[in-house]
Amino acid sequence: MMTRDSQPIFSYRRTLHERNQIRKRMVAHILRANFKKEFKTIRRQVGDQFFTIDLMSEDDEIAAKIVNPCIMPCKKISSGKFRQILSAILVLKSIDSKRKLLIFTNKKMYEEFSSSIASMPNPIRDTACGIIMSWIPLSDEFDNYEYSEPATAFRDNQNSFSQRRGQQ
């Protein structure tokens, strides 16, 4: 007779999901404090597909997608993670909200993506136009990145992209 393992096979995935849920609650708390609105996760239909919007304000005016750090600290954003971020940008661009936020929870990843997208060819670079890229520094027991800081502020870099594009 076979016995069940005491540890689930995918416990690591479950803990990663839990970490991301904690990050989402922390970001929602900071957005609520900054915008004086309630935020919740919703599913929104775009064309014939449904997409998850990580945080949407109760009045649908602010939509946010959250970019969490890679599982393993890496020197460079992987092409898969980069595509995932571009996909989040396309989803944000496709919904009808006045303010669209792409929120990074890791400063190093935010800085790397910002500089990387600025050096991309126009079709890729232009996808980020109209999206407010920002970072909210989160520090908690499971992220030991050298860049983590206490979650105190919402760093809004709304103009960084248009300024950078104007210089080219």
KEKOL-67772 format. One record per residue (C-alpha): residue in three letters; x, y, z. Coordinates in steps of 0.25 Angstrom, whole numbers, plus 5000, padded with zeros to 4 digits. Layout:
<rs>
AlaXYZ/...
</rs>
This chain:
<rs>
Met500050005000/Met500550144996/Thr500650255007/Arg500450395004/Asp501550495006/Ser501450585018/Gln501950705010/Pro501150744997/Ile501950734984/Phe501650884981/Ser501750944995/Tyr502751044989/Arg501651094979/Arg500651114990/Thr501651194998/Leu501951274986/His500451304984/Glu500351344998/Arg501551434997/Asn500851504985/Gln499551514992/Ile500251585004/Arg500951674994/Lys499651704988/Arg498951745001/Met500151835005/Val500051904991/Ala498551914992/His498751975006/Ile499752085001/Leu498852114989/Arg497652134998/Ala498452225007/Asn498952304994/Phe497652314986/Lys496652304997/Lys495852194990/Glu495652044992/Phe496351944983/Lys496051804980/Thr496451694970/Ile495451674958/Arg495351594945/Arg495051684933/Gln494651634919/Val495551694908/Gly495051644894/Asp494751494896/Gln495751474907/Phe495651504922/Phe496851564930/Thr497151584944/Ile497351724949/Asp498151724962/Leu497551844968/Met496451934962/Ser495852044970/Glu494352044974/Asp494052144963/Asp494852074952/Glu495652204950/Ile497052134955/Ala497452004950/Ala498751944955/Lys499651824951/Ile500651774961/Val502051724957/Asn502651644968/Pro504151604968/Cys504651474962/Ile504751354970/Met506251354970/Pro506951484971/Cys507551494957/Lys508451594950/Lys507551624939/Ile506051614936/Ser505851484928/Ser505151494915/Gly504051414920/Lys503851514932/Phe503951634922/Arg502851574913/Gln502051554925/Ile502151704929/Leu501851744914/Ser500651664915/Ala500251734928/Ile500451864920/Leu499551824909/Val498451774918/Leu498451914925/Lys498451984912/Ser497251904908/Ile496351944919/Asp495552074921/Ser496152134933/Lys496652284934/Arg497952244942/Lys498752114939/Leu499852074948/Leu500951974947/Ile501451954961/Phe502751884963/Thr503051834977/Asn504551824975/Lys505351954972/Lys506451884965/Met505451814955/Tyr504751944953/Glu505952014950/Glu506451904940/Phe505151894933/Ser505052054932/Ser506452064925/Ser506151934917/Ile504851974911/Ala505452114908/Ser506452054899/Met505451964891/Pro505051984877/Asn503852074876/Pro502751974875/Ile503151914888/Arg503552044895/Asp502152114891/Thr501352004898/Ala501752064911/Cys501252204907/Gly500052244916/Ile500452144927/Ile500952204940/Met502152114944/Ser502452124959/Trp503052044970/Ile502552024984/Pro503751984993/Leu503251855001/Ser504151785011/Asp503651665018/Glu504251535024/Phe504351465010/Asp504951565002/Asn506451595005/Tyr506751684994/Glu507851784996/Tyr506851894991/Ser505651865000/Glu505151985008/Pro504051995018/Ala502652015011/Thr502452165013/Ala502252225000/Phe501652214986/Arg502752254976/Asp501952314964/Asn502852334952/Gln501752374943/Asn502652474935/Ser503952394934/Phe503552324922/Ser503052444914/Gln504352524918/Arg505252404913/Arg504452394900/Gly504552544898/Gln506052534899/Gln506152434887/
</rs>
